[in-house]
Amino acid sequence: MNNKKSIGFIPALLGDEKRQSYTIPLFAIFLSIIAGSAVILITGKNPLQAYLSLLQGSGIIPKESYAGGTGQLTDFTSFLDILAPMIFAALAVIIGLKAGLFNIGVSGQMLISGFIASILIGYSDLNSFIAKPLVILIGIIIGALTGGFIGFLKYKFNINEVVSCIMINNIIQFVTSYFINSYFVNPVSRQSNYISKASSLTIKGLRIGDVKADFPIAIIISVIASIIIYRLLKSTILGYEIKAVGSNRDAAKYAGINVGKTIVLTMMISGALSGLAGVSYYMGYFSSMQPRVIPTLGFDAIATALLANSHPIGAIFSSVLITILSKGSVYMSSKVGVVKEISGVITSLILLFSATGTYIRYRINRKLELQKTEKRSGDNE
């Protein structure tokens, strides 16, 4: 008897519970690409050309031609520059989800961390050997304090973290806007003053042969952070407590875990990662910030975390995909004529299909269990 045929093609393809951690996200990507292709076809464009231009715009594959002094390396290092904050932001969402917390305030935590780091270090005369480590440290501290405050409100007053995150996002957005417009605005760009080159987490204007490139220091830190969060969740007592609280808070409390402390610590770690996303975004990829604008990257990180199946290492790969969609959309629009908002539609489709992952897993595992039951019954006969 062919077991794979008995349970159907899709369940056999996605496999057992161990394989589903990566097969279901890949299946979600496949479905979103198919659905995205249908949307592109409706606009009268070629989906293959559109997806090819996304890769070209991101520097993954070469373009047909480049302007003087630039090349594929220029585009690729720029891609890595925006990839780093995406990884940090996705990790911030993931560790919150592990504790049953939804940190929708990543964007606000990014903004306040980038703002404080800018005014304290970005506008100083410190040399790069002192400024860059201080920028990273400030990002961690400010982000952790902001996230920890949200965790404290959850623990002490049982205020839903989604509500407090939304409120704090708005407060941060308008307070930073006031100070930028009042004290730090650039009269020409109408954005905040540009930070010093020494404080930037991206080494800009490097020449490699005849090609100009930017090297983002934060991309290395983001990969290290993914490994650290993975080991934290897998091999430490705190990681076990975080997952226990996320699974069942009453049971975790009965087992002797300090639920309130774990909630606050989890949100502090999540906030620290958001802070790193903020400084790598505002003091790396960008060198200033626009008043009254909150970074959408913090919300894209939700789709990235879901696509990664809340796995810290998977966050690297899902961040690559989401960043390709956002980074390559401008080139896709100019080259193929597909409006760049289509990339947002595809990202939303990925989020939609990823959100159904739990249901897909339930249906597949149910079929597998039924198949095992039928097999045992047949063997007994």
DRENNU-233192 format. One record per residue (C-alpha): residue number from 0; x, y, z. Coordinates in Angstrom, 3 decimals, decimal comma. Example, Ala and Ser with C-alpha at 12.3 -4.5 7.8 and 13.67 -1.06 7.14 Angstrom:
0 12,300 -4,500 7,800
1 13,670 -1,060 7,140
This chain:
0 0,000 0,000 0,000
1 1,376 3,411 -0,965
2 0,960 5,543 2,179
3 1,678 8,824 0,415
4 -1,158 8,263 -2,061
5 -3,544 7,340 0,696
6 -3,159 10,665 2,463
7 -3,046 12,857 -0,642
8 -0,310 14,725 -2,499
9 -0,180 17,919 -0,381
10 0,056 16,180 3,042
11 2,718 13,832 1,682
12 4,640 16,784 0,228
13 4,584 18,815 3,461
14 5,541 15,790 5,546
15 5,480 15,127 9,281
16 5,675 17,652 12,143
17 9,485 17,954 12,000
18 9,504 18,882 8,305
19 6,498 21,180 8,578
20 8,548 23,874 10,332
21 10,026 24,757 6,932
22 7,762 23,040 4,371
23 4,629 24,972 5,397
24 6,316 28,432 5,142
25 7,687 27,406 1,728
26 4,210 26,299 0,734
27 2,853 29,690 1,865
28 5,475 31,457 -0,280
29 4,542 29,291 -3,275
30 0,840 30,078 -2,874
31 1,535 33,810 -2,497
32 3,723 33,836 -5,631
33 0,955 32,108 -7,609
34 -1,660 34,543 -6,266
35 0,705 37,471 -6,903
36 1,233 36,273 -10,477
37 -2,525 36,338 -10,995
38 -2,652 39,936 -9,741
39 0,209 40,940 -12,069
40 -1,509 39,233 -15,018
41 -4,674 41,209 -14,290
42 -2,624 44,412 -14,690
43 -1,528 43,147 -18,122
44 2,124 42,535 -17,222
45 4,367 39,468 -17,376
46 4,788 37,907 -13,888
47 8,133 36,305 -14,790
48 9,582 39,642 -15,883
49 8,150 41,303 -12,766
50 9,735 38,801 -10,378
51 13,007 38,941 -12,307
52 13,084 42,726 -11,941
53 12,508 42,383 -8,180
54 15,699 40,318 -7,955
55 17,577 42,779 -10,144
56 16,428 45,762 -8,121
57 17,628 44,062 -4,940
58 21,072 43,277 -6,340
59 20,545 39,504 -6,173
60 21,088 39,181 -9,915
61 22,730 41,742 -12,247
62 20,835 44,412 -14,176
63 21,319 44,969 -17,875
64 23,248 48,207 -17,252
65 24,432 50,462 -14,417
66 25,195 54,134 -13,990
67 28,821 55,204 -13,724
68 30,598 54,081 -10,537
69 27,872 51,618 -9,557
70 27,297 47,911 -10,142
71 25,578 44,850 -8,785
72 27,729 45,079 -5,642
73 26,345 48,588 -5,004
74 22,778 47,292 -5,107
75 23,574 44,188 -3,069
76 25,284 46,038 -0,207
77 22,366 48,485 -0,144
78 20,092 45,425 0,110
79 22,124 44,122 3,067
80 21,887 47,575 4,646
81 18,064 47,453 4,843
82 18,053 43,692 5,515
83 19,778 44,128 8,900
84 17,001 46,161 10,597
85 14,415 43,780 9,124
86 16,120 40,800 10,806
87 16,294 42,645 14,143
88 12,627 43,659 13,901
89 11,524 40,124 12,994
90 13,446 38,723 15,980
91 11,706 41,290 18,219
92 8,304 40,031 17,087
93 9,354 36,369 17,327
94 10,554 36,414 20,925
95 7,375 38,219 21,950
96 5,237 35,591 20,227
97 7,120 32,837 22,046
98 5,828 34,293 25,330
99 2,319 34,786 23,955
100 2,899 38,535 23,525
101 2,262 40,535 20,348
102 4,790 43,349 20,135
103 3,097 45,581 17,575
104 5,137 48,502 18,908
105 8,375 47,605 17,107
106 8,092 50,688 14,869
107 7,760 53,048 17,836
108 10,648 51,391 19,665
109 12,736 51,754 16,508
110 11,874 55,437 16,226
111 12,645 56,411 19,830
112 15,910 54,432 19,842
113 17,060 56,006 16,579
114 16,065 59,484 17,795
115 17,862 59,259 21,164
116 20,973 57,765 19,547
117 20,954 60,551 16,954
118 20,775 63,459 19,386
119 23,227 61,950 21,895
120 25,833 60,463 19,543
121 24,886 61,303 15,960
122 25,356 65,043 16,467
123 28,500 64,705 18,596
124 32,171 64,982 17,639
125 33,083 61,503 18,919
126 35,344 59,394 16,753
127 34,019 56,217 15,127
128 35,715 53,812 17,595
129 33,686 55,326 20,439
130 30,580 56,507 18,570
131 29,580 53,263 16,835
132 29,621 51,043 19,979
133 27,732 53,751 21,886
134 25,069 53,900 19,168
135 24,554 50,130 19,482
136 24,479 50,337 23,301
137 21,968 53,213 23,313
138 19,763 51,340 20,844
139 19,704 48,306 23,149
140 19,057 50,324 26,336
141 16,335 52,650 24,979
142 14,580 49,803 23,179
143 14,740 47,564 26,265
144 13,351 50,306 28,524
145 10,474 51,016 26,132
146 9,643 47,339 25,661
147 10,050 46,665 29,373
148 7,576 49,450 30,171
149 4,980 47,764 27,940
150 5,696 44,453 29,677
151 5,298 46,123 33,080
152 1,906 47,537 32,095
153 0,874 44,032 31,017
154 2,090 42,404 34,241
155 1,049 45,063 36,771
156 -2,243 46,333 35,331
157 -3,099 43,594 32,796
158 -3,179 46,179 29,994
159 -3,228 44,395 26,658
160 0,179 44,863 25,029
161 -1,374 45,598 21,624
162 -3,315 48,553 23,053
163 -0,316 49,933 24,975
164 1,960 49,462 21,942
165 -0,391 51,415 19,680
166 -0,732 54,234 22,212
167 3,024 54,429 22,847
168 3,695 54,361 19,086
169 1,540 57,472 18,700
170 3,142 59,218 21,673
171 6,651 58,521 20,366
172 5,699 59,603 16,855
173 4,389 63,021 17,907
174 6,952 63,724 20,653
175 9,932 62,992 18,367
176 8,282 65,058 15,626
177 7,965 68,027 17,991
178 11,621 67,931 18,999
179 12,864 67,402 15,448
180 10,817 70,316 14,106
181 11,764 72,520 17,074
182 15,469 71,814 17,510
183 16,962 69,398 14,972
184 15,277 70,110 11,649
185 17,341 70,610 8,501
186 16,027 73,750 6,748
187 16,659 72,275 3,293
188 15,428 68,687 3,583
189 12,837 69,402 6,315
190 14,013 66,221 7,988
191 16,261 65,875 11,030
192 19,871 66,986 10,668
193 22,169 64,377 9,189
194 24,238 62,370 11,662
195 28,013 62,339 11,606
196 29,845 59,848 9,435
197 31,664 58,536 12,509
198 28,425 57,531 14,239
199 26,880 55,769 11,244
200 26,575 51,968 11,448
201 27,058 51,831 7,684
202 30,464 52,554 6,201
203 29,436 54,532 3,145
204 31,262 55,342 -0,067
205 33,694 52,420 -0,119
206 35,445 51,852 -3,441
207 35,916 48,240 -4,509
208 37,665 48,429 -7,839
209 35,636 50,839 -9,929
210 32,425 50,201 -8,006
211 31,040 52,196 -5,088
212 29,526 50,234 -2,177
213 28,290 50,694 1,391
214 29,181 48,157 4,079
215 26,537 47,701 6,823
216 28,134 46,670 10,135
217 24,683 45,801 11,474
218 24,205 42,843 9,094
219 26,892 40,919 10,975
220 25,353 41,804 14,334
221 21,877 40,770 13,114
222 23,039 37,284 12,128
223 24,808 36,890 15,485
224 21,621 38,071 17,234
225 19,589 35,403 15,398
226 21,942 32,696 16,647
227 21,896 34,078 20,207
228 18,070 34,199 20,312
229 17,911 30,666 18,908
230 20,267 29,362 21,625
231 18,434 31,387 24,275
232 15,096 29,795 23,405
233 16,486 26,308 22,876
234 19,076 25,825 25,605
235 18,524 28,203 28,547
236 16,242 28,269 31,562
237 14,928 31,688 30,559
238 14,105 30,355 27,105
239 12,183 27,462 28,642
240 10,295 29,870 30,906
241 9,439 32,156 27,970
242 7,989 29,249 25,979
243 6,175 27,877 29,033
244 4,517 31,238 29,680
245 3,579 31,455 26,005
246 2,035 27,979 26,042
247 -0,002 28,275 29,245
248 0,483 31,014 31,828
249 -1,571 29,263 34,510
250 0,405 26,054 34,125
251 3,685 28,002 34,108
252 2,689 29,767 37,340
253 1,728 26,428 38,900
254 5,165 25,064 37,908
255 6,841 27,845 39,900
256 7,716 30,224 37,059
257 7,482 33,930 37,875
258 5,110 34,842 35,029
259 5,242 38,614 35,605
260 9,039 38,694 35,638
261 9,179 36,563 32,475
262 6,726 38,857 30,663
263 8,754 41,959 31,528
264 12,082 40,303 30,605
265 10,677 39,044 27,314
266 9,426 42,486 26,364
267 12,769 43,997 27,358
268 14,592 41,580 25,034
269 12,042 42,255 22,304
270 12,465 46,009 22,824
271 16,261 45,718 22,765
272 16,052 43,987 19,387
273 13,664 46,703 18,183
274 16,186 49,285 19,384
275 18,911 47,609 17,336
276 16,546 47,687 14,363
277 16,023 51,400 14,986
278 19,681 52,424 15,140
279 20,614 50,250 12,156
280 17,709 51,819 10,226
281 18,106 55,486 11,176
282 21,854 55,503 11,782
283 22,777 53,038 9,081
284 20,511 52,736 6,075
285 19,288 56,311 6,583
286 21,202 59,184 8,154
287 18,215 61,236 9,283
288 14,537 60,828 10,131
289 11,367 62,383 8,769
290 9,066 64,065 11,327
291 5,696 62,406 12,032
292 6,645 59,302 10,040
293 6,818 55,937 11,769
294 8,784 53,169 9,986
295 6,566 50,621 8,221
296 9,408 48,120 8,516
297 8,269 47,378 12,067
298 4,898 46,225 10,723
299 6,460 44,268 7,834
300 8,372 42,389 10,535
301 5,085 40,781 11,627
302 4,732 39,111 8,221
303 8,406 38,184 8,345
304 8,070 36,553 11,777
305 4,969 34,598 10,747
306 6,639 33,470 7,533
307 9,631 32,268 9,575
308 7,233 30,179 11,692
309 8,561 32,130 14,708
310 12,009 30,552 14,277
311 15,002 32,870 14,905
312 17,167 31,339 12,172
313 14,218 31,227 9,796
314 13,885 34,981 10,384
315 17,054 35,521 8,343
316 15,621 33,768 5,283
317 12,125 35,234 5,567
318 13,677 38,709 6,001
319 15,573 38,198 2,752
320 12,325 37,465 0,898
321 10,327 40,359 2,367
322 13,245 42,751 1,789
323 13,524 41,650 -1,846
324 9,858 42,524 -2,304
325 10,186 45,975 -0,732
326 13,652 46,855 -2,048
327 13,098 45,677 -5,609
328 9,643 47,197 -6,058
329 10,912 50,566 -7,329
330 13,022 48,954 -10,058
331 10,130 46,625 -10,940
332 7,911 49,664 -11,399
333 10,386 51,483 -13,663
334 11,525 48,432 -15,650
335 8,320 46,427 -16,163
336 5,690 49,061 -15,430
337 4,150 47,138 -12,536
338 3,187 49,629 -9,831
339 5,402 49,195 -6,760
340 2,356 48,739 -4,523
341 2,054 45,246 -6,051
342 4,986 44,186 -3,861
343 2,896 45,214 -0,852
344 0,047 43,084 -2,182
345 2,384 40,074 -2,461
346 3,699 40,709 1,072
347 0,105 40,817 2,316
348 -0,625 37,554 0,518
349 2,404 35,979 2,193
350 1,070 37,180 5,540
351 -2,380 35,805 4,733
352 -1,131 32,373 3,706
353 1,380 32,249 6,574
354 -1,410 33,010 9,049
355 -3,191 29,865 7,875
356 -0,124 27,748 8,688
357 -1,562 26,517 11,986
358 -4,757 25,385 10,293
359 -2,797 23,687 7,477
360 -0,646 21,915 10,060
361 -3,743 20,769 11,965
362 -5,395 19,368 8,829
363 -2,279 17,550 7,663
364 -1,468 16,038 11,053
365 -5,079 14,924 11,401
366 -4,850 13,118 8,055
367 -1,548 11,541 9,086
368 -3,089 10,308 12,348
369 -6,079 8,866 10,500
370 -3,739 7,124 8,103
371 -1,772 5,608 10,977
372 -4,994 4,467 12,637
373 -6,203 2,842 9,414
374 -2,843 1,145 8,963
375 -2,925 -0,282 12,482
376 -6,466 -1,514 11,911
377 -5,403 -3,182 8,672
378 -2,427 -4,853 10,361
379 -4,672 -6,216 13,149
380 -7,002 -7,720 10,577
